[in-house]
Amino acid sequence: MKKIKTHDKIVELVLDSLKKEIIPWEKGWYGDPLCYNPMTGTCYRGVNYFMLRMISDIEKYEDPRWMTFNQIKKANFHLENAKGKGVPIVFWAAFNKEDKTEIKNSWAAARMAKEDPESIYFVARTYTVFNASLVKGIEPYSHRESVNDDQISLFLKDYIRSEGITLLHGGDEAYYQYGEDAIRLPHPDAFTDPGYYLDTLAHEISHSTGHQKRLDRRDQMIRYHFDDLERAKEELRAELGSMFINSELGIPPSEERIERHQAYIQSWISLIEEKPYELIQAIRDAEKIQSYVYEHGHVDLYIYRPEPKLLSEKSEKTNEREGELEK
């Protein structure tokens, strides 16, 4: 398999953080969660999103907008003090196997849905993007309004209700029980802050997507209590899945959940060092977790999710290739 610079960089950054006994996504990637290209309106997803959030945290960027050098130049903006600040992201271009011609990713997805995946293949293309805080001339970024706890609670509980999951309260443990398809949490009053309760609920909801009638991670779920490696894999997916869910909703990470998952740091280091691609696959699975929960919890009924503002219709058309979504 061809090495992809973005993937290598993510593995490097995550391992470096974990070896310092820091879980990088525990820092609170929320508030203004969308990483997007203002020239195209493209929201970066999955691996690209994870990469840009990590770099934003390292560099202390508060602006979620990212652009290529050519886009900055075409808009008559100027890149300042950006030496070594470019970040690699990856997009997947789809091609016809028969005649080697490139096709739109939306057409490729339609073909995949029609069970004709053998007629297409994908090629990874890497682009370098720069944060808008390094760009002179671009309009200032306006931070969005935060979502309130009541909206978040309604959305998460709608997911539980629509999926037929049993939600139980009592005791002092938080867990998802695969066989019963049930989530158990301490009583909400036992949490020191409503955000702690919502964060813990989102984490257990992420586990619930592993049921075979949902995203089907049944092997990991069944071996969870008997196999340390499978437990580490599943906890990594649930951690990243809840981070993806929480970041867009504005749920801060709870101290109690962070402390509980410190115990997995060494197992995650061992897993990623032995099989680096496991981290990339976990990030992709986390995006699937978020998408599944958002769709089945009917997020748009409860939470307004604005589209990123475009700078101009002209720039959107001229940069269409750089705005295609990651496969």
Secondary structure, DSSP 8 states (H G I E B T S, - for coil): ----HHHHHHHHHHHHHHHTT--GGGGT--SS---B-TTT--B--HHHHHHHHHHHHHHT----BEEEHHHHHHTT-EE-S-TT--EEEEEEEEEETTT--EE-HHHHHHHHHTT-GGGEEEEEEEEEEEEGGGEESS----------HHHHHHHHHHHHHHHT-EEEE-SS--EEETTTTEEEE--GGGSSSHHHHHHHHHHHHHHHTTSTTTT--HHHHHTTTT-HHHHHHHHHHHHHHHHHHHHHHT----HHHHHHHGGGHHHHHHHHHH-THHHHHHHHHHHHHHHHHHHHTTHHHH--------S-HHHHHHTTGGG----
